[in-house]
Amino acid sequence: MNAEQITNIIRRRRTIKPNQFSDRPVDPSIIREMLENANWAPTHGMTEPWRFSIFTGDARRRLAEFLAATYKAITPPEAFKPNKYEGTSKNAMLAPVVIAIGMKRQEIEKIPELDELQAVACAVQNMHLTAAAHGLGAFWSTNVAAVSDEMREFTGLGEKDRALGLFYLGYPDCPWPSSHRQPVDEKVRWLNE
């Protein structure tokens, strides 16, 4: 193992939104690798709570129509924003691949839900790092329609399960973004006694 390579890919990972994607298709073998790496995320009690629904090709249009209709149906009139309504469906068509992220709740609920949510987040991070290693941009969106009960049902999850958003994936049609972080020492306390 090479720690420097791992460090580089972690620090290179970026959120790149669908309006910055080209229409270049994503090889299914890369998607499969991303999903397999997601499957190796930490999982308390070995519940493996992550669930994914992959939308490509014409299925994206069905997703786009669902997202727009859901946004309109669940958003109170005073909070409705036409640009959000349009963007909700538009993003699904701009990304060559959209992955709906879900959390399957353990039937006996022995493992706390927070642990399950964190396991799914780790799985998504593994997907994001794998995408970056292949030069793919990605964006995890948690808009109101993407995390709704309607989305949970749309993707075939059960009543105790949760829809946790959409993971948009595509090749950037722009230079790879740069980023920065504040010094880690501002966020850390070392306790030795």
C-alpha positions in Angstrom: 0.0 0.0 0.0 1.1 3.5 -0.7 -0.1 6.0 1.9 0.9 8.9 -0.4 -1.4 7.8 -3.2 -4.3 7.4 -0.7 -3.6 10.9 0.7 -3.5 12.4 -2.8 -6.8 10.9 -3.8 -8.5 12.0 -0.6 -7.3 15.6 -1.1 -8.1 15.6 -4.8 -11.8 14.5 -4.3 -14.2 17.3 -5.2 -17.9 18.0 -5.5 -18.6 18.7 -9.1 -22.2 19.4 -10.0 -24.1 18.0 -13.0 -24.1 21.3 -14.9 -20.3 20.9 -15.1 -20.5 17.4 -16.6 -19.8 16.4 -20.2 -22.1 13.9 -21.9 -19.3 11.3 -22.1 -20.7 8.0 -20.9 -19.4 6.3 -17.8 -18.2 2.8 -18.3 -20.3 0.3 -16.3 -17.2 -1.4 -15.0 -16.3 1.8 -13.2 -19.7 2.1 -11.6 -19.4 -1.6 -10.6 -16.0 -0.8 -9.0 -17.5 2.2 -7.1 -20.3 0.1 -5.8 -18.0 -2.7 -4.7 -15.8 -0.2 -2.9 -18.9 1.2 -1.2 -19.7 -2.3 -0.1 -16.5 -2.4 1.9 -17.4 0.6 4.1 -17.4 0.1 7.9 -20.6 -1.4 9.1 -21.5 -1.8 12.8 -23.0 -5.3 13.4 -22.4 -6.2 9.7 -25.8 -4.8 8.8 -24.4 -3.3 5.5 -27.3 -0.8 5.4 -26.4 0.9 2.1 -28.8 0.5 -0.9 -28.3 2.0 -4.3 -30.6 2.4 -7.3 -28.7 3.3 -10.5 -30.3 5.5 -13.2 -28.7 5.7 -16.6 -30.1 6.2 -20.1 -33.8 6.7 -20.4 -34.4 5.8 -16.7 -33.0 9.3 -15.9 -36.0 10.9 -17.6 -38.3 8.9 -15.4 -36.3 10.0 -12.4 -36.3 13.6 -13.5 -40.1 13.6 -13.9 -40.5 12.0 -10.5 -38.2 14.5 -8.8 -40.0 17.5 -10.3 -43.5 16.2 -9.5 -42.4 15.3 -6.0 -40.8 18.7 -5.3 -44.1 20.3 -6.5 -46.3 18.0 -4.4 -44.4 18.3 -1.1 -43.3 21.9 -1.2 -45.7 24.4 0.4 -46.7 27.1 -2.0 -44.9 29.9 -0.1 -41.6 27.9 -0.3 -42.0 26.8 -3.9 -39.2 28.1 -6.1 -39.5 27.8 -9.9 -35.7 27.6 -10.4 -35.5 24.7 -7.8 -38.4 22.9 -9.6 -36.6 23.2 -12.9 -33.2 22.3 -11.5 -34.5 19.3 -9.7 -35.4 17.5 -12.9 -32.7 19.1 -15.1 -29.8 17.7 -13.0 -31.0 14.1 -13.5 -30.7 14.7 -17.3 -27.3 16.4 -17.1 -25.5 13.6 -15.3 -24.8 10.4 -17.3 -25.4 8.4 -14.1 -27.5 9.1 -11.0 -27.3 6.8 -8.0 -30.2 7.0 -5.5 -28.7 6.4 -2.0 -30.8 4.6 0.6 -30.4 3.2 4.0 -32.0 -0.2 4.8 -32.9 -0.2 8.5 -32.0 -3.3 10.5 -35.2 -5.3 11.1 -34.6 -5.8 14.8 -33.2 -2.2 15.2 -30.5 -3.3 17.5 -28.0 -1.1 15.8 -28.7 2.6 16.4 -30.0 4.5 13.3 -27.1 7.0 13.6 -24.6 4.1 13.1 -26.5 3.0 10.0 -26.5 6.5 8.6 -22.8 6.9 9.2 -22.1 3.6 7.5 -24.0 4.8 4.4 -22.0 8.0 4.5 -18.8 6.0 4.6 -20.0 3.9 1.6 -20.7 7.1 -0.3 -17.2 8.5 0.5 -15.7 5.3 -0.9 -17.7 5.8 -4.1 -16.6 9.4 -4.3 -13.0 8.6 -3.8 -13.2 5.8 -6.5 -14.9 8.3 -8.8 -12.1 10.8 -8.3 -9.5 8.2 -8.9 -11.1 7.6 -12.4 -11.3 11.4 -13.1 -15.1 11.4 -12.5 -16.9 14.3 -10.9 -19.6 13.6 -8.3 -22.1 15.4 -6.3 -24.2 14.1 -3.4 -27.5 16.0 -3.4 -29.9 15.9 -0.5 -32.6 18.1 -1.9 -36.1 17.8 -0.5 -37.4 15.4 -3.2 -34.3 13.2 -3.0 -34.7 12.5 0.7 -38.5 12.3 0.8 -40.7 9.4 1.7 -41.8 9.5 -1.9 -38.2 8.8 -3.0 -37.9 6.0 -0.5 -41.0 4.4 -2.0 -39.9 5.2 -5.6 -36.6 3.3 -5.0 -38.3 0.3 -3.4 -37.2 0.8 0.2 -39.3 -0.2 3.1 -41.2 2.0 5.6 -38.4 1.9 8.2 -35.7 2.7 5.6 -34.5 6.1 4.5 -33.8 7.9 1.2 -30.6 9.7 1.6 -30.2 11.6 -1.6 -28.8 11.4 -5.1 -25.2 10.8 -6.2 -24.7 12.5 -9.6 -21.7 11.1 -11.6 -20.0 12.3 -14.8 -16.8 13.4 -16.4 -16.2 17.1 -15.8 -16.5 19.4 -18.8 -14.3 21.9 -16.9 -10.9 22.0 -15.2 -10.7 19.9 -12.1 -11.5 22.3 -9.2 -9.0 23.3 -6.6 -9.9 23.6 -2.9 -8.5 24.4 0.5 -9.2 23.6 4.1 -8.6 25.6 7.3 -5.7 24.3 9.3 -6.6 21.0 11.1 -5.1 22.3 14.3 -8.0 24.7 14.6 -10.3 21.7 14.8 -8.4 19.3 17.1 -7.9 19.1 20.8 -5.1 16.7 22.0 -5.8 15.3 25.5 -2.9 13.5 27.1 -3.9 13.3 30.8 
